[in-house]
Amino acid sequence: AGAAAALERLADELAPGTTADVAAAVRPDLPTGALTAFAVAAVVGALLPEDAVIVDESNTGGVGVAAATAGAPAHDVLTLTGGAIGYGMPAAVGAAVAAPGKSVLSLQ
């Protein structure tokens, strides 16, 4: 309760009575044309189900996934922590075992 009260006091001190406009979440359209990393990312963003888990070991191949999934329903992302080769498949299996009701997408 102390931290919440402190944050409320800080907000009142800095900008009382103001709110920020929040853009609506927008999913990308399904792409047409060439199969590229950005097209794959758009497919993921367009079709990702709510509460899914993305395990991203793709490094450069997954370059557009974060932006493409910004408008997707709430989901979790487990990503590389510095080039951990071989991390993706075991992490995806672990996520599926730990949360059997969630869809798990492994990007390699």
C-alpha positions as CSV (number, residue, x, y, z in Angstrom):
1,A,0.0,0.0,0.0
2,G,2.9,2.3,0.7
3,A,4.3,2.2,-2.8
4,A,0.9,2.7,-4.4
5,A,0.2,5.7,-2.3
6,A,3.7,7.1,-3.1
7,L,3.0,6.7,-6.8
8,E,-0.4,8.4,-6.5
9,R,1.2,11.4,-4.6
10,L,3.9,11.6,-7.3
11,A,1.4,11.6,-10.1
12,D,-0.7,14.3,-8.4
13,E,2.5,16.4,-7.9
14,L,3.8,16.0,-11.5
15,A,0.6,16.3,-13.6
16,P,-2.6,16.4,-11.7
17,G,-5.8,15.7,-13.6
18,T,-4.1,14.8,-16.9
19,T,-4.4,11.6,-18.8
20,A,-2.5,10.2,-21.8
21,D,-4.2,9.2,-25.1
22,V,-3.6,5.5,-25.8
23,A,-3.7,4.3,-29.3
24,A,-6.0,1.4,-30.0
25,A,-4.3,-2.0,-30.5
26,V,-4.3,-2.9,-34.1
27,R,-3.3,-6.3,-35.5
28,P,-1.5,-6.4,-38.9
29,D,-3.3,-7.7,-41.9
30,L,-2.3,-11.1,-43.3
31,P,0.4,-10.4,-45.8
32,T,0.5,-11.2,-49.5
33,G,3.5,-11.5,-51.7
34,A,7.0,-12.7,-50.9
35,L,7.8,-14.8,-47.9
36,T,10.1,-12.6,-45.8
37,A,10.9,-12.3,-42.1
38,F,8.5,-9.4,-41.9
39,A,5.7,-11.3,-43.7
40,V,6.2,-14.2,-41.1
41,A,6.1,-11.6,-38.3
42,A,2.8,-10.1,-39.7
43,V,1.2,-13.6,-39.8
44,V,2.2,-14.2,-36.2
45,G,0.8,-10.8,-35.2
46,A,-2.4,-11.3,-37.1
47,L,-3.1,-14.8,-35.8
48,L,-1.5,-15.1,-32.4
49,P,-4.1,-16.3,-29.9
50,E,-4.7,-14.7,-26.5
51,D,-2.4,-16.0,-23.7
52,A,0.0,-17.5,-26.2
53,V,3.7,-17.9,-25.4
54,I,6.3,-17.0,-28.0
55,V,9.7,-18.5,-27.5
56,D,12.0,-16.6,-29.8
57,E,15.4,-18.0,-30.6
58,S,15.3,-16.6,-34.1
59,N,17.7,-13.7,-33.6
60,T,17.6,-11.9,-36.9
61,G,14.8,-13.9,-38.5
62,G,12.3,-12.7,-35.9
63,V,13.3,-9.0,-36.4
64,G,9.7,-7.9,-36.9
65,V,7.8,-10.0,-34.4
66,A,7.8,-7.5,-31.5
67,A,6.3,-4.7,-33.6
68,A,3.9,-7.1,-35.4
69,T,2.5,-8.5,-32.1
70,A,2.2,-5.1,-30.3
71,G,-1.6,-5.1,-31.2
72,A,-2.1,-8.8,-30.5
73,P,-4.0,-10.0,-27.5
74,A,-2.0,-10.4,-24.2
75,H,0.8,-12.9,-24.6
76,D,4.2,-13.8,-23.1
77,V,7.5,-13.6,-24.9
78,L,10.6,-15.6,-23.9
79,T,13.6,-14.4,-25.9
80,L,17.3,-14.8,-26.3
81,T,19.5,-13.4,-23.5
82,G,22.7,-13.1,-25.5
83,G,23.0,-15.7,-28.3
84,A,22.1,-18.8,-26.3
85,I,22.2,-21.3,-29.2
86,G,19.9,-24.3,-28.6
87,Y,17.7,-22.5,-26.0
88,G,14.5,-22.3,-28.1
89,M,13.2,-25.9,-28.4
90,P,13.8,-26.8,-24.7
91,A,12.3,-23.5,-23.6
92,A,9.2,-24.1,-25.8
93,V,8.8,-27.6,-24.5
94,G,9.1,-26.3,-21.0
95,A,6.6,-23.6,-21.6
96,A,4.1,-26.1,-23.0
97,V,4.6,-28.5,-20.1
98,A,4.3,-25.6,-17.6
99,A,1.2,-24.1,-19.2
100,P,-0.6,-26.9,-21.0
101,G,-3.6,-24.7,-21.8
102,K,-1.6,-22.1,-23.7
103,S,-0.5,-22.1,-27.3
104,V,3.3,-22.1,-27.6
105,L,5.0,-20.7,-30.8
106,S,8.7,-21.5,-31.1
107,L,10.6,-19.2,-33.5
108,Q,13.9,-20.7,-34.6
